Amino acid sequence: MSLVASRAEMAGTLLEEAPAIRLDYSFLRRVFLGIGVALLFLAPTARDPLAFAAGALVPWLMFSIINTPTMPAAICFFLLWQWLEVFTRAILTFVDGEAMGAGIYGETVARAYWYMLASLIVFAIAFRITLGNLREPGRYFRNAHRHWRPQDMFACYIGGLLAGVFYRYGSAALPSLDQPLEAVGRLKIVGLFLLFTYVLSTGRGRGYLWMAVAFELVSGFGGLFSDFKSVFMILGMAALAARIRWTGTLAVLAVALLSLGTGLALFWTAVKSDFRQFATGSDESQYVKVDLSDRYGYLGDKASSLDTIEWGLAAQALLNRVAYTDIFGSVIAVQENSGTAESYPRQWSDALNHIFKPRFLFPDKGQLSDTEVYARLALGNVSEEMRGGTSISVGYMAENFADFGFPGMLVGIFVLGVIVGGICRYFMMIQLPWYVREGVVMAFIYTCATTGAEISLPKMLGAAVMFTIIYAVLVRYFLPRIWHWLDDRAGYQEVQLS
């Protein structure tokens, strides 16, 4: 064999043996390291160069901590979504033209920014401790989905939709059961996640995937809130869970979907105040009085006149809405300077008291008001612009600061991380197909963290406890029946290997 032929054969062998690049935590770690290094060159032009540079590198650090082969994909959503809320405040300094400490609340906003970044690192450590040593599920559970039929996976999604409808009407009829019914309604997320991971890992049923995406986008615009964004989040985490092969085509598709999601978010930001007033007939109510067809007609009219939207103002409003640091800064200012600081951990006390007095057993239990907590901890007057028919929360990080200060608040954050991570671990160890486990954890994390850093401590803990109770029953008696139904529909039988 000639030298040229020998080298060609060797090169071909190396190309065949080169591992495929897959979307996993190692890949995300490398991507965000590149993004962080690139943003370092922009940092000197920022109003807060050190804060900007540190915030840019935090995702790389978080993914370095949680980078294990069996880490649930939903943990990425939990950490990355809240990091975006924090880092957006550094981006806003370019728009506002002033440093974080130059605003109305002064240097406490800059401190809140650092405290929130530190909290995310603590969360990552807690997740590594609780989830870092999860065992591989074995070939049987890892590949149990591959013989299922795409139409049956879509049927599971439809079943989840019906559970969501049941929650909507059930909670309206029985408000005292809102929280357990909400947990049942999250079966839609399990079904949607399972459909997405199935299609992405097997390549079958792409039409069903796009049908589900289209329906979620259209239906997400029918309510008062930006529910359409959830389909992008779930699709992204399903791609991470499936560890799909990263190609140039996929990169283009990812950019297109990200652009579409951003465009829809800008459109919603521009029209949501007027739309909510139209749908409810009030600036403060959340009760929808206008028919669905009329609501879509209103949005259609807005969409047909996109040239009348001030996109620059919408972009700034969206950044202000995502950023959740100033409110924390106001809590720091009030707690340290007004003389009204709590003398005991009231927020944790109220949260635990709220959890251990379920409303279906204590129907006279008072409602916890996020707006009341905001007014108490931040001495805030809720303006029409901030309220817009919704409540406003200082967020669980600020509540931990109000109870323990800094760095004591990091102990509370670590406890939260251990609770959330421990619950995830419980569901990741159930004897069900791997992607069913991932889907349940995705539904759990979405329930606890869909609003990111602004969720209050009682709501996070309450949702976590109630979800665990409901799904401990579902994964014992209901989800195995769905698994067996999928196997029967596929005419599949196999001896369990692991």
Beta strands, then each sheet from edge to edge (+ up, - down):
end
